[in-house]
């Protein structure tokens, strides 16, 4: 809503996935092993979830992460228009 344009490294998004398969629900401990994520992983699909998030599908087949706008902004950097 603030008009900012940003971009995020694809691998950083994958490594930060907040889903229950990548983060232990009870403790918040990250369970995803970084070495299992290819360096060239990409986002192959992004689907809006209401007005608060995007569901991302990655080229490594991972598809259960829902990234809210705050998380996406925190993982991104300014991108000039």
N, CA, C and O atoms as a GROMACS GRO file, in nm:
protein
  324
    1UNK      N    1   0.080  -0.120   0.000
    1UNK     CA    2   0.000   0.000   0.000
    1UNK      C    3   0.084   0.126   0.000
    1UNK      O    4   0.033   0.233  -0.033
    2UNK      N    5   0.212   0.116   0.037
    2UNK     CA    6   0.295   0.236   0.044
    2UNK      C    7   0.362   0.270  -0.088
    2UNK      O    8   0.436   0.368  -0.097
    3UNK      N    9   0.337   0.190  -0.192
    3UNK     CA   10   0.392   0.217  -0.324
    3UNK      C   11   0.536   0.172  -0.344
    3UNK      O   12   0.591   0.191  -0.453
    4UNK      N   13   0.596   0.113  -0.244
    4UNK     CA   14   0.734   0.067  -0.257
    4UNK      C   15   0.742  -0.053  -0.351
    4UNK      O   16   0.652  -0.136  -0.355
    5UNK      N   17   0.851  -0.060  -0.425
    5UNK     CA   18   0.879  -0.175  -0.510
    5UNK      C   19   1.002  -0.242  -0.453
    5UNK      O   20   1.106  -0.178  -0.433
    6UNK      N   21   0.991  -0.372  -0.428
    6UNK     CA   22   1.103  -0.446  -0.371
    6UNK      C   23   1.121  -0.578  -0.445
    6UNK      O   24   1.034  -0.621  -0.522
    7UNK      N   25   1.234  -0.642  -0.421
    7UNK     CA   26   1.257  -0.776  -0.475
    7UNK      C   27   1.328  -0.858  -0.368
    7UNK      O   28   1.397  -0.804  -0.282
    8UNK      N   29   1.309  -0.988  -0.375
    8UNK     CA   30   1.368  -1.078  -0.276
    8UNK      C   31   1.439  -1.191  -0.348
    8UNK      O   32   1.388  -1.243  -0.447
    9UNK      N   33   1.555  -1.231  -0.299
    9UNK     CA   34   1.624  -1.347  -0.357
    9UNK      C   35   1.536  -1.472  -0.338
    9UNK      O   36   1.484  -1.497  -0.230
   10UNK      N   37   1.522  -1.547  -0.444
   10UNK     CA   38   1.435  -1.665  -0.441
   10UNK      C   39   1.478  -1.766  -0.334
   10UNK      O   40   1.393  -1.819  -0.262
   11UNK      N   41   1.606  -1.791  -0.324
   11UNK     CA   42   1.654  -1.890  -0.225
   11UNK      C   43   1.627  -1.841  -0.083
   11UNK      O   44   1.594  -1.920   0.005
   12UNK      N   45   1.641  -1.710  -0.061
   12UNK     CA   46   1.613  -1.655   0.072
   12UNK      C   47   1.466  -1.677   0.108
   12UNK      O   48   1.434  -1.708   0.223
   13UNK      N   49   1.378  -1.661   0.010
   13UNK     CA   50   1.236  -1.689   0.035
   13UNK      C   51   1.216  -1.835   0.074
   13UNK      O   52   1.149  -1.866   0.172
   14UNK      N   53   1.275  -1.924  -0.004
   14UNK     CA   54   1.258  -2.068   0.023
   14UNK      C   55   1.312  -2.105   0.160
   14UNK      O   56   1.250  -2.181   0.235
   15UNK      N   57   1.429  -2.050   0.194
   15UNK     CA   58   1.490  -2.081   0.324
   15UNK      C   59   1.413  -2.021   0.441
   15UNK      O   60   1.429  -2.066   0.555
   16UNK      N   61   1.331  -1.922   0.414
   16UNK     CA   62   1.253  -1.857   0.519
   16UNK      C   63   1.108  -1.904   0.523
   16UNK      O   64   1.026  -1.842   0.591
   17UNK      N   65   1.077  -2.008   0.453
   17UNK     CA   66   0.939  -2.056   0.447
   17UNK      C   67   0.885  -2.080   0.590
   17UNK      O   68   0.949  -2.147   0.670
   18UNK      N   69   0.768  -2.023   0.619
   18UNK     CA   70   0.712  -2.034   0.754
   18UNK      C   71   0.620  -2.154   0.777
   18UNK      O   72   0.557  -2.163   0.882
   19UNK      N   73   0.610  -2.245   0.681
   19UNK     CA   74   0.514  -2.355   0.694
   19UNK      C   75   0.556  -2.457   0.801
   19UNK      O   76   0.671  -2.458   0.845
   20UNK      N   77   0.462  -2.540   0.841
   20UNK     CA   78   0.487  -2.640   0.944
   20UNK      C   79   0.588  -2.746   0.900
   20UNK      O   80   0.647  -2.813   0.984
   21UNK      N   81   0.609  -2.761   0.770
   21UNK     CA   82   0.710  -2.854   0.722
   21UNK      C   83   0.851  -2.800   0.732
   21UNK      O   84   0.948  -2.876   0.726
   22UNK      N   85   0.863  -2.669   0.747
   22UNK     CA   86   0.995  -2.604   0.753
   22UNK      C   87   1.026  -2.547   0.891
   22UNK      O   88   1.142  -2.516   0.921
   23UNK      N   89   0.924  -2.533   0.974
   23UNK     CA   90   0.940  -2.477   1.108
   23UNK      C   91   0.860  -2.563   1.206
   23UNK      O   92   0.743  -2.591   1.183
   24UNK      N   93   0.924  -2.603   1.314
   24UNK     CA   94   0.855  -2.682   1.416
   24UNK      C   95   0.750  -2.594   1.484
   24UNK      O   96   0.783  -2.488   1.537
   25UNK      N   97   0.626  -2.638   1.480
   25UNK     CA   98   0.516  -2.555   1.529
   25UNK      C   99   0.525  -2.520   1.677
   25UNK      O  100   0.499  -2.405   1.715
   26UNK      N  101   0.560  -2.613   1.759
   26UNK     CA  102   0.563  -2.587   1.903
   26UNK      C  103   0.674  -2.494   1.948
   26UNK      O  104   0.654  -2.414   2.039
   27UNK      N  105   0.790  -2.505   1.886
   27UNK     CA  106   0.906  -2.428   1.932
   27UNK      C  107   0.946  -2.315   1.838
   27UNK      O  108   1.016  -2.222   1.878
   28UNK      N  109   0.901  -2.321   1.713
   28UNK     CA  110   0.944  -2.222   1.614
   28UNK      C  111   1.082  -2.250   1.558
   28UNK      O  112   1.136  -2.171   1.481
   29UNK      N  113   1.138  -2.366   1.596
   29UNK     CA  114   1.272  -2.404   1.547
   29UNK      C  115   1.264  -2.440   1.400
   29UNK      O  116   1.178  -2.518   1.358
   30UNK      N  117   1.355  -2.384   1.321
   30UNK     CA  118   1.360  -2.413   1.178
   30UNK      C  119   1.408  -2.557   1.158
   30UNK      O  120   1.512  -2.596   1.210
   31UNK      N  121   1.331  -2.634   1.081
   31UNK     CA  122   1.366  -2.774   1.056
   31UNK      C  123   1.416  -2.796   0.913
   31UNK      O  124   1.473  -2.901   0.882
   32UNK      N  125   1.395  -2.698   0.827
   32UNK     CA  126   1.443  -2.707   0.690
   32UNK      C  127   1.596  -2.706   0.691
   32UNK      O  128   1.657  -2.619   0.753
   33UNK      N  129   1.657  -2.801   0.622
   33UNK     CA  130   1.802  -2.809   0.612
   33UNK      C  131   1.843  -2.732   0.486
   33UNK      O  132   1.806  -2.768   0.375
   34UNK      N  133   1.919  -2.625   0.505
   34UNK     CA  134   1.955  -2.535   0.395
   34UNK      C  135   2.023  -2.608   0.280
   34UNK      O  136   2.003  -2.573   0.164
   35UNK      N  137   2.104  -2.708   0.311
   35UNK     CA  138   2.176  -2.782   0.206
   35UNK      C  139   2.083  -2.857   0.111
   35UNK      O  140   2.126  -2.900   0.004
   36UNK      N  141   1.957  -2.875   0.150
   36UNK     CA  142   1.862  -2.947   0.064
   36UNK      C  143   1.793  -2.854  -0.037
   36UNK      O  144   1.720  -2.901  -0.124
   37UNK      N  145   1.816  -2.725  -0.024
   37UNK     CA  146   1.753  -2.628  -0.114
   37UNK      C  147   1.852  -2.592  -0.224
   37UNK      O  148   1.961  -2.541  -0.195
   38UNK      N  149   1.817  -2.617  -0.349
   38UNK     CA  150   1.908  -2.587  -0.459
   38UNK      C  151   1.941  -2.437  -0.465
   38UNK      O  152   1.855  -2.354  -0.437
   39UNK      N  153   2.064  -2.403  -0.501
   39UNK     CA  154   2.102  -2.261  -0.509
   39UNK      C  155   2.023  -2.185  -0.615
   39UNK      O  156   2.008  -2.063  -0.605
   40UNK      N  157   1.973  -2.255  -0.715
   40UNK     CA  158   1.900  -2.190  -0.824
   40UNK      C  159   1.749  -2.206  -0.813
   40UNK      O  160   1.678  -2.194  -0.913
   41UNK      N  161   1.698  -2.232  -0.692
   41UNK     CA  162   1.554  -2.248  -0.672
   41UNK      C  163   1.483  -2.118  -0.713
   41UNK      O  164   1.534  -2.008  -0.691
   42UNK      N  165   1.365  -2.134  -0.772
   42UNK     CA  166   1.287  -2.019  -0.814
   42UNK      C  167   1.142  -2.034  -0.766
   42UNK      O  168   1.100  -2.141  -0.724
   43UNK      N  169   1.070  -1.926  -0.773
   43UNK     CA  170   0.925  -1.930  -0.748
   43UNK      C  171   0.859  -1.954  -0.883
   43UNK      O  172   0.882  -1.879  -0.978
   44UNK      N  173   0.778  -2.059  -0.892
   44UNK     CA  174   0.712  -2.091  -1.018
   44UNK      C  175   0.565  -2.050  -1.019
   44UNK      O  176   0.501  -2.047  -1.124
   45UNK      N  177   0.512  -2.018  -0.902
   45UNK     CA  178   0.373  -1.975  -0.893
   45UNK      C  179   0.354  -1.893  -0.766
   45UNK      O  180   0.411  -1.926  -0.662
   46UNK      N  181   0.277  -1.787  -0.775
   46UNK     CA  182   0.242  -1.704  -0.659
   46UNK      C  183   0.093  -1.676  -0.665
   46UNK      O  184   0.042  -1.621  -0.763
   47UNK      N  185   0.023  -1.715  -0.560
   47UNK     CA  186  -0.122  -1.699  -0.556
   47UNK      C  187  -0.159  -1.611  -0.437
   47UNK      O  188  -0.119  -1.640  -0.324
   48UNK      N  189  -0.235  -1.503  -0.460
   48UNK     CA  190  -0.278  -1.419  -0.348
   48UNK      C  191  -0.366  -1.498  -0.250
   48UNK      O  192  -0.449  -1.578  -0.291
   49UNK      N  193  -0.345  -1.473  -0.123
   49UNK     CA  194  -0.428  -1.529  -0.016
   49UNK      C  195  -0.496  -1.408   0.050
   49UNK      O  196  -0.434  -1.338   0.131
   50UNK      N  197  -0.619  -1.386   0.016
   50UNK     CA  198  -0.688  -1.268   0.067
   50UNK      C  199  -0.608  -1.142   0.035
   50UNK      O  200  -0.550  -1.130  -0.073
   51UNK      N  201  -0.607  -1.049   0.129
   51UNK     CA  202  -0.530  -0.926   0.114
   51UNK      C  203  -0.404  -0.925   0.199
   51UNK      O  204  -0.342  -0.820   0.216
   52UNK      N  205  -0.366  -1.041   0.254
   52UNK     CA  206  -0.259  -1.040   0.352
   52UNK      C  207  -0.136  -1.122   0.316
   52UNK      O  208  -0.035  -1.112   0.385
   53UNK      N  209  -0.139  -1.203   0.209
   53UNK     CA  210  -0.027  -1.292   0.186
   53UNK      C  211  -0.024  -1.346   0.044
   53UNK      O  212  -0.116  -1.325  -0.035
   54UNK      N  213   0.086  -1.415   0.014
   54UNK     CA  214   0.100  -1.491  -0.111
   54UNK      C  215   0.134  -1.635  -0.076
   54UNK      O  216   0.216  -1.660   0.013
   55UNK      N  217   0.073  -1.729  -0.145
   55UNK     CA  218   0.112  -1.870  -0.137
   55UNK      C  219   0.212  -1.891  -0.250
   55UNK      O  220   0.180  -1.867  -0.366
   56UNK      N  221   0.332  -1.936  -0.216
   56UNK     CA  222   0.437  -1.954  -0.316
   56UNK      C  223   0.463  -2.102  -0.344
   56UNK      O  224   0.465  -2.184  -0.252
   57UNK      N  225   0.482  -2.133  -0.470
   57UNK     CA  226   0.523  -2.267  -0.513
   57UNK      C  227   0.664  -2.252  -0.569
   57UNK      O  228   0.689  -2.166  -0.653
   58UNK      N  229   0.755  -2.336  -0.521
   58UNK     CA  230   0.895  -2.328  -0.560
   58UNK      C  231   0.932  -2.438  -0.659
   58UNK      O  232   0.865  -2.541  -0.666
   59UNK      N  233   1.037  -2.414  -0.734
   59UNK     CA  234   1.081  -2.510  -0.836
   59UNK      C  235   1.129  -2.642  -0.778
   59UNK      O  236   1.141  -2.740  -0.851
   60UNK      N  237   1.158  -2.648  -0.647
   60UNK     CA  238   1.198  -2.775  -0.585
   60UNK      C  239   1.077  -2.857  -0.542
   60UNK      O  240   1.091  -2.962  -0.480
   61UNK      N  241   0.956  -2.807  -0.577
   61UNK     CA  242   0.834  -2.880  -0.546
   61UNK      C  243   0.766  -2.838  -0.418
   61UNK      O  244   0.653  -2.880  -0.391
   62UNK      N  245   0.830  -2.755  -0.339
   62UNK     CA  246   0.770  -2.711  -0.213
   62UNK      C  247   0.655  -2.616  -0.241
   62UNK      O  248   0.669  -2.522  -0.321
   63UNK      N  249   0.540  -2.639  -0.176
   63UNK     CA  250   0.422  -2.559  -0.208
   63UNK      C  251   0.333  -2.526  -0.089
   63UNK      O  252   0.217  -2.490  -0.109
   64UNK      N  253   0.382  -2.537   0.031
   64UNK     CA  254   0.295  -2.515   0.147
   64UNK      C  255   0.323  -2.385   0.223
   64UNK      O  256   0.266  -2.362   0.329
   65UNK      N  257   0.410  -2.301   0.170
   65UNK     CA  258   0.443  -2.177   0.240
   65UNK      C  259   0.350  -2.063   0.204
   65UNK      O  260   0.325  -2.035   0.087
   66UNK      N  261   0.298  -1.997   0.307
   66UNK     CA  262   0.218  -1.877   0.289
   66UNK      C  263   0.297  -1.763   0.353
   66UNK      O  264   0.325  -1.764   0.473
   67UNK      N  265   0.332  -1.664   0.271
   67UNK     CA  266   0.417  -1.554   0.312
   67UNK      C  267   0.333  -1.427   0.324
   67UNK      O  268   0.281  -1.378   0.225
   68UNK      N  269   0.320  -1.374   0.447
   68UNK     CA  270   0.244  -1.250   0.462
   68UNK      C  271   0.329  -1.134   0.412
   68UNK      O  272   0.450  -1.146   0.394
   69UNK      N  273   0.262  -1.020   0.389
   69UNK     CA  274   0.332  -0.905   0.329
   69UNK      C  275   0.448  -0.858   0.416
   69UNK      O  276   0.550  -0.816   0.363
   70UNK      N  277   0.434  -0.864   0.548
   70UNK     CA  278   0.543  -0.822   0.637
   70UNK      C  279   0.666  -0.908   0.621
   70UNK      O  280   0.779  -0.858   0.620
   71UNK      N  281   0.646  -1.038   0.609
   71UNK     CA  282   0.758  -1.131   0.589
   71UNK      C  283   0.824  -1.104   0.455
   71UNK      O  284   0.947  -1.099   0.445
   72UNK      N  285   0.743  -1.087   0.352
   72UNK     CA  286   0.800  -1.059   0.219
   72UNK      C  287   0.880  -0.929   0.220
   72UNK      O  288   0.988  -0.923   0.162
   73UNK      N  289   0.829  -0.827   0.285
   73UNK     CA  290   0.900  -0.700   0.291
   73UNK      C  291   1.031  -0.716   0.367
   73UNK      O  292   1.134  -0.662   0.327
   74UNK      N  293   1.029  -0.790   0.477
   74UNK     CA  294   1.150  -0.809   0.558
   74UNK      C  295   1.259  -0.883   0.481
   74UNK      O  296   1.378  -0.862   0.506
   75UNK      N  297   1.219  -0.969   0.388
   75UNK     CA  298   1.315  -1.048   0.311
   75UNK      C  299   1.358  -0.979   0.182
   75UNK      O  300   1.441  -1.032   0.108
   76UNK      N  301   1.304  -0.862   0.156
   76UNK     CA  302   1.329  -0.796   0.029
   76UNK      C  303   1.418  -0.672   0.044
   76UNK      O  304   1.450  -0.627   0.153
   77UNK      N  305   1.456  -0.621  -0.072
   77UNK     CA  306   1.536  -0.499  -0.078
   77UNK      C  307   1.469  -0.405  -0.178
   77UNK      O  308   1.394  -0.450  -0.265
   78UNK      N  309   1.494  -0.274  -0.165
   78UNK     CA  310   1.432  -0.180  -0.259
   78UNK      C  311   1.468  -0.211  -0.403
   78UNK      O  312   1.579  -0.252  -0.434
   79UNK      N  313   1.373  -0.190  -0.489
   79UNK     CA  314   1.390  -0.212  -0.633
   79UNK      C  315   1.341  -0.085  -0.702
   79UNK      O  316   1.222  -0.056  -0.701
   80UNK      N  317   1.433  -0.010  -0.762
   80UNK     CA  318   1.391   0.116  -0.825
   80UNK      C  319   1.298   0.091  -0.943
   80UNK      O  320   1.309  -0.010  -1.013
   81UNK      N  321   1.209   0.183  -0.963
   81UNK     CA  322   1.113   0.174  -1.075
   81UNK      C  323   1.180   0.211  -1.204
   81UNK      O  324   1.116   0.209  -1.309
   0.00000   0.00000   0.00000
